[in-house]
Amino acid sequence: MALGGNALLRRGQALNAENQRENIRIAVRQLAEVHKDHQLVIAHGNGPQVGLLALMDAAYSAVDPYPLDVLGAETVGMIGYMIEQELGNIIPFEDHIVTVLTQVLVDPADPAFQHPTKPVGPIYDRLEADRLRSEKGWSMAPDGEHFRRVVPSPLPRRIIEISAIRLLVDNGVVVICAGGGGIPTAYDDEQKLYGVEAVIDKDLASALLSTELDAEMFVMLTDVANVYTDFGTPQQRVIRAAHPAALEQLDFAAGSMGPKIRGACEFVRKTGHRSVIGQLSELVDIMKGRAGTLVSNDIDGIVYGD
């Protein structure tokens, strides 16, 4: 299960602890129902949270700002803690949950470093976005009617802790890992790991994780019920199900649905299993095939809904 950052903190909501915890309480009620019949591995986004920490960090000018990989690790601890506690309060006491700080290898030569696309932090109006672009040198991009900061989002290449994660899963532990797409790292000339200034897309990292674990199903949960063509226009159409090859022929926004489509298609292609993109509040129906957009090799082309 990959929980989108906007599923844990609704678009436009204040980025405070109370809102995040309440949204996580809502999320884990759904996860607990699925946990009754399935073994869960949970990933999550961190775009709003890491952006908030960057803003807080920038406000303290006595030291240089902390890099994004360190801020990402902080959000993984914060969100993982809340999920562990709230989910642990409603599933059987003897069922173990653990959060794994997950380093994910990226390529320092990835072209993404020259073309930032990953939204982080809160939304801004145009005037505020222009001010931040000028004062801080941030890259800003449209997000609906508003704007958000965008940072490099290199492709995930390898999950450093995959053996430990697999060991936990094999022993029946509910694992929270690859949070925020994982902590971006690379190897130097001496084959030593170091942190990278970036935010990895959590859907692509979750697809890699799901593939490595040979998951039965890869579910991406967000704040919309389905994948749509021409989303937000009078011509929008809901996609109920699709074959990966057909879905990849369509255009989706790089900063929102695009990575989900890519992650779903890669998972289905490499494992032969199913992937679903849908709304967190409909998770139980998603698992029963009654909601969300299914991506499967068993689908012929694209099935549209009303």
C-alpha positions as a printed NumPy array, in Angstrom:
array([[  0.   ,   0.   ,   0.   ],
       [  1.443,   3.354,  -1.04 ],
       [ -0.271,   6.2  ,   0.815],
       [ -0.049,   9.505,  -1.025],
       [  1.1  ,  12.583,   0.871],
       [ -2.187,  14.254,  -0.051],
       [ -4.108,  11.26 ,   1.289],
       [ -2.432,  11.821,   4.67 ],
       [ -2.69 ,  15.596,   4.565],
       [ -5.559,  16.907,   2.475],
       [ -4.865,  19.531,  -0.162],
       [ -4.919,  23.003,   1.374],
       [ -5.06 ,  21.747,   4.989],
       [ -2.836,  23.351,   7.615],
       [  0.358,  21.316,   8.012],
       [  0.018,  20.747,  11.75 ],
       [  0.399,  17.603,  13.848],
       [ -3.286,  17.383,  14.751],
       [ -4.444,  17.312,  11.124],
       [ -1.849,  14.736,  10.16 ],
       [ -2.693,  12.444,  13.056],
       [ -6.441,  12.674,  12.403],
       [ -5.939,  11.824,   8.722],
       [ -3.709,   8.912,   9.682],
       [ -6.426,   7.652,  12.052],
       [ -8.825,   7.641,   9.095],
       [ -6.256,   5.862,   6.928],
       [ -5.427,   3.098,   9.404],
       [ -9.076,   2.178,   9.857],
       [ -9.045,   1.18 ,   6.194],
       [ -5.642,  -0.514,   6.489],
       [ -6.774,  -2.498,   9.523],
       [ -9.683,  -3.981,   7.546],
       [ -7.303,  -5.147,   4.82 ],
       [ -4.838,  -6.432,   7.433],
       [ -7.425,  -8.993,   8.563],
       [ -6.949, -10.993,   5.352],
       [ -3.659,  -9.769,   3.898],
       [ -0.091,  -9.133,   4.947],
       [  0.612,  -5.41 ,   4.67 ],
       [  3.683,  -3.524,   3.575],
       [  3.027,   0.215,   3.823],
       [  4.818,   3.045,   2.029],
       [  3.831,   6.699,   2.138],
       [  4.469,  10.083,   0.6  ],
       [  6.046,  13.026,   2.379],
       [  5.847,  15.948,  -0.042],
       [  3.868,  18.316,   2.214],
       [  5.864,  17.317,   5.295],
       [  9.379,  17.61 ,   3.859],
       [  8.457,  20.969,   2.334],
       [  7.258,  22.202,   5.714],
       [ 10.505,  21.141,   7.378],
       [ 12.451,  22.935,   4.656],
       [ 10.508,  26.126,   5.402],
       [ 11.15 ,  25.776,   9.147],
       [ 14.799,  25.057,   8.46 ],
       [ 15.171,  28.111,   6.24 ],
       [ 13.741,  30.33 ,   8.998],
       [ 16.736,  29.53 ,  11.244],
       [ 19.602,  31.379,   9.606],
       [ 22.319,  30.702,  12.194],
       [ 23.397,  27.533,  10.365],
       [ 23.254,  26.257,   6.804],
       [ 19.937,  24.561,   5.91 ],
       [ 19.76 ,  20.803,   6.377],
       [ 19.808,  18.867,   3.075],
       [ 16.643,  17.276,   1.705],
       [ 17.822,  13.713,   2.418],
       [ 18.108,  14.505,   6.142],
       [ 14.75 ,  16.302,   6.171],
       [ 13.257,  13.307,   4.363],
       [ 14.581,  10.976,   7.054],
       [ 12.974,  13.18 ,   9.701],
       [  9.571,  12.938,   7.999],
       [  9.888,   9.156,   7.728],
       [ 10.316,   8.959,  11.487],
       [  7.406,  11.32 ,  12.133],
       [  4.905,   9.699,   9.764],
       [  6.05 ,   6.147,  10.552],
       [  5.616,   6.804,  14.259],
       [  2.061,   8.054,  13.779],
       [  1.08 ,   5.138,  11.527],
       [  2.664,   2.599,  13.89 ],
       [  0.857,   4.008,  16.9  ],
       [ -2.565,   4.515,  15.339],
       [ -2.57 ,   1.182,  13.461],
       [ -1.175,  -0.624,  16.506],
       [ -4.064,   0.712,  18.589],
       [ -6.668,  -1.137,  16.494],
       [ -5.073,  -4.345,  15.166],
       [ -4.431,  -7.343,  17.47 ],
       [ -1.811,  -6.633,  20.145],
       [  0.352,  -9.578,  19.099],
       [  0.681,  -8.294,  15.506],
       [  3.999,  -6.5  ,  15.19 ],
       [  4.613,  -3.261,  13.259],
       [  7.98 ,  -1.688,  12.508],
       [  9.178,   1.347,  10.547],
       [ 12.379,   0.921,   8.531],
       [ 14.431,   3.968,   7.563],
       [ 14.983,   3.043,   3.933],
       [ 17.894,   4.292,   1.849],
       [ 17.268,   4.198,  -1.909],
       [ 20.103,   4.373,  -4.403],
       [ 19.906,   6.984,  -7.175],
       [ 22.235,   7.924, -10.028],
       [ 23.935,  11.325,  -9.499],
       [ 23.954,  11.731, -13.3  ],
       [ 20.158,  11.309, -13.53 ],
       [ 18.731,  14.049, -15.826],
       [ 16.108,  14.775, -13.155],
       [ 18.66 ,  16.919, -11.323],
       [ 18.514,  19.381, -14.213],
       [ 14.702,  19.37 , -14.416],
       [ 12.977,  19.539, -10.974],
       [  9.431,  18.143, -11.06 ],
       [  8.601,  16.759,  -7.584],
       [  6.168,  19.005,  -5.612],
       [  7.026,  19.538,  -1.937],
       [  5.594,  21.759,   0.744],
       [  2.377,  23.8  ,   0.892],
       [  0.535,  25.529,  -1.934],
       [  1.091,  29.222,  -2.72 ],
       [ -0.659,  31.893,  -4.743],
       [  1.239,  33.354,  -7.695],
       [  2.526,  36.406,  -5.795],
       [  3.98 ,  34.342,  -2.949],
       [  5.415,  31.781,  -5.384],
       [  7.179,  34.558,  -7.306],
       [  8.605,  35.965,  -4.065],
       [  9.987,  32.587,  -2.958],
       [ 11.404,  31.95 ,  -6.406],
       [ 13.238,  35.272,  -6.237],
       [ 14.37 ,  35.147,  -2.591],
       [ 15.275,  31.47 ,  -2.217],
       [ 16.01 ,  30.432,  -5.794],
       [ 13.366,  27.712,  -5.589],
       [ 11.831,  26.171,  -8.691],
       [  8.042,  26.646,  -8.643],
       [  5.407,  24.904, -10.753],
       [  1.61 ,  25.14 , -11.132],
       [ -0.533,  22.896,  -8.909],
       [ -4.11 ,  23.411, -10.081],
       [ -4.926,  27.06 ,  -9.409],
       [ -1.929,  27.403,  -7.1  ],
       [  1.838,  26.825,  -7.104],
       [  4.226,  24.537,  -5.208],
       [  7.976,  24.243,  -4.9  ],
       [  9.433,  21.469,  -7.079],
       [ 12.723,  19.628,  -6.477],
       [ 14.716,  16.967,  -8.378],
       [ 13.127,  13.508,  -8.399],
       [ 15.674,  10.956,  -9.666],
       [ 14.669,   7.385, -10.447],
       [ 15.06 ,   4.821,  -7.652],
       [ 17.68 ,   2.227,  -8.635],
       [ 18.039,  -0.068,  -5.622],
       [ 16.657,  -0.39 ,  -2.091],
       [ 19.601,  -0.694,   0.287],
       [ 17.634,  -2.348,   3.129],
       [ 15.624,  -4.758,   0.941],
       [ 17.065,  -7.895,   2.609],
       [ 16.09 ,  -6.653,   6.064],
       [ 12.618,  -5.679,   4.831],
       [ 12.152,  -9.093,   3.239],
       [ 13.228, -10.789,   6.488],
       [ 10.613,  -8.844,   8.45 ],
       [  7.876,  -9.551,   5.887],
       [  8.721, -13.259,   5.845],
       [  8.202, -13.293,   9.602],
       [  4.753, -11.711,   9.436],
       [  5.674,  -8.187,  10.553],
       [  3.682,  -5.239,   9.18 ],
       [  6.45 ,  -3.113,   7.666],
       [  6.339,   0.64 ,   7.029],
       [  9.193,   1.397,   4.646],
       [ 10.362,   3.401,   1.617],
       [  8.62 ,   6.389,   3.227],
       [  8.711,   9.479,   1.056],
       [ 10.189,   7.378,  -1.729],
       [ 13.077,   6.447,   0.527],
       [ 16.09 ,   8.502,   1.555],
       [ 18.006,   9.363,  -1.641],
       [ 21.589,   8.126,  -1.524],
       [ 24.467,   7.402,  -3.904],
       [ 27.92 ,   5.807,  -3.801],
       [ 31.081,   7.885,  -3.999],
       [ 34.314,   6.817,  -5.698],
       [ 35.239,   4.745,  -2.619],
       [ 31.854,   2.953,  -2.644],
       [ 30.665,   4.758,   0.459],
       [ 27.061,   5.966,   0.695],
       [ 26.207,   9.639,   0.963],
       [ 22.93 ,  11.59 ,   0.971],
       [ 21.625,  13.292,  -2.168],
       [ 19.688,  16.582,  -2.38 ],
       [ 16.444,  15.267,  -3.882],
       [ 13.065,  13.669,  -3.141],
       [ 12.39 ,  10.329,  -4.819],
       [  8.868,   9.779,  -6.09 ],
       [  7.17 ,   7.468,  -3.611],
       [  5.099,   5.687,  -6.274],
       [  8.172,   4.678,  -8.295],
       [ 10.026,   3.638,  -5.138],
       [  6.959,   1.703,  -3.941],
       [  6.716,  -0.026,  -7.323],
       [ 10.353,  -1.095,  -6.999],
       [  9.703,  -2.285,  -3.424],
       [  6.567,  -4.204,  -4.452],
       [  8.419,  -5.841,  -7.326],
       [ 11.343,  -6.864,  -5.089],
       [  8.887,  -8.392,  -2.594],
       [  6.792, -10.022,  -5.362],
       [  3.664,  -8.521,  -3.793],
       [  0.266, -10.027,  -4.591],
       [ -1.069,  -6.544,  -5.343],
       [  0.398,  -3.028,  -5.493],
       [ -2.122,  -0.392,  -4.398],
       [ -1.533,   3.361,  -4.682],
       [ -3.915,   5.426,  -2.57 ],
       [ -4.52 ,   9.093,  -3.267],
       [ -7.231,  11.75 ,  -2.976],
       [ -9.076,  10.898,  -6.214],
       [-11.201,   7.829,  -6.853],
       [ -9.817,   6.853, -10.271],
       [ -7.417,   7.649, -13.048],
       [ -8.962,  10.048, -15.581],
       [ -8.103,  11.211, -19.05 ],
       [ -8.253,  15.005, -19.512],
       [ -8.613,  15.375, -15.74 ],
       [-10.258,  18.605, -14.6  ],
       [-11.738,  19.429, -18.002],
       [-15.264,  18.95 , -19.383],
       [-13.854,  16.094, -21.483],
       [-12.507,  14.052, -18.567],
       [-13.268,  10.308, -18.651],
       [-12.826,   7.792, -15.874],
       [-10.618,   4.772, -16.566],
       [-11.944,   1.664, -14.816],
       [ -9.261,  -0.758, -15.991],
       [ -6.402,  -0.875, -18.467],
       [ -3.59 ,  -2.963, -19.876],
       [ -0.177,  -1.404, -19.111],
       [  0.738,  -1.041, -22.787],
       [ -2.499,   0.85 , -23.519],
       [ -2.225,   3.055, -20.443],
       [  1.315,   4.103, -21.3  ],
       [  0.105,   5.576, -24.585],
       [ -1.798,   8.306, -22.701],
       [ -0.358,  11.517, -21.26 ],
       [ -0.487,  12.204, -17.52 ],
       [  0.986,  15.029, -15.441],
       [  4.573,  14.372, -14.361],
       [  4.002,  15.906, -10.93 ],
       [  0.873,  13.947,  -9.991],
       [ -0.658,  10.961, -11.823],
       [  2.265,  10.33 , -14.199],
       [  4.521,   8.507, -11.68 ],
       [  1.573,   6.412, -10.457],
       [  0.873,   5.235, -13.996],
       [  4.534,   4.461, -14.58 ],
       [  4.873,   2.642, -11.246],
       [  1.728,   0.559, -11.812],
       [  2.745,  -0.404, -15.348],
       [  6.289,  -1.361, -14.344],
       [  5.034,  -3.505, -11.452],
       [  2.466,  -5.33 , -13.603],
       [  4.943,  -5.856, -16.434],
       [  7.675,  -7.284, -14.172],
       [  5.537,  -9.429, -11.841],
       [  2.378, -10.281, -13.791],
       [  0.327,  -9.246, -10.732],
       [ -2.28 ,  -6.498, -10.427],
       [ -1.947,  -2.86 ,  -9.468],
       [ -4.75 ,  -0.48 ,  -8.494],
       [ -4.871,   3.303,  -8.171],
       [ -7.713,   4.688,  -6.083],
       [ -9.017,   6.659,  -3.154],
       [ -7.981,   5.892,   0.402],
       [-11.572,   5.993,   1.67 ],
       [-12.49 ,   3.207,  -0.789],
       [ -9.65 ,   0.827,   0.089],
       [-11.875,  -2.068,   1.191],
       [-13.835,  -1.833,  -2.082],
       [-10.563,  -1.573,  -4.022],
       [ -9.403,  -4.888,  -2.548],
       [-12.71 ,  -6.465,  -3.622],
       [-12.427,  -5.109,  -7.17 ],
       [-15.308,  -2.653,  -6.788],
       [-13.392,   0.638,  -6.874],
       [-10.266,   2.294,  -8.239],
       [ -8.507,   1.908, -11.578],
       [ -7.15 ,  -1.59 , -12.184],
       [ -3.957,  -2.121, -14.19 ],
       [ -3.591,  -5.723, -15.312],
       [ -2.252,  -7.864, -18.124],
       [ -5.693,  -9.492, -18.251],
       [ -7.368,  -6.305, -19.52 ],
       [ -7.812,  -5.755, -23.251],
       [ -6.916,  -2.115, -23.98 ],
       [ -8.704,   0.454, -21.82 ],
       [-12.092,   0.129, -20.139],
       [-13.759,   3.516, -19.602],
       [-16.588,   4.233, -17.162],
       [-19.425,   6.738, -17.095]])
